[in-house]
Amino acid sequence: MTTDPQDRFWALAEPLLQQAGVTRSTMMGFACLRLDGDFFASCDHRTGELVVKLDAARVSALLATGAVEPFAPNGRQFREWAVIPRRRSRTWAALLDEALAASAARRSSR
């Protein structure tokens, strides 16, 4: 597996892009993944960190264990978003799957 974070992200994203409704898009100038328009993951090209959108309770639980870091651009923490550092890239695949499932759950509750 590649060591470049962007390459790793897109390699892990490739199977997700084969699923119905999953597309490559942009959000705040970053390439990202969306499910039927709903953002669920991105790789910050500046830092090489994975950013995922889950539900707030799950993010809180992951923060408590130290598995993720808060996503807080401009100092404001987003409750449903988490940053997974490059050093934890072995967890990226599972968290991408979880983020896709969370996006599907958000879609079904609309």
Secondary structure, DSSP 8 states (H G I E B T S, - for coil): --SSHHHHHHHHHHHHHTSTTEEEEEETTEEEEEETTEEEEEE-TTT--EEEE--HHHHHHHHHHTSSEE--GGG---TTEEEE-GGGGGGHHHHHHHHHHHHHHHHHH-
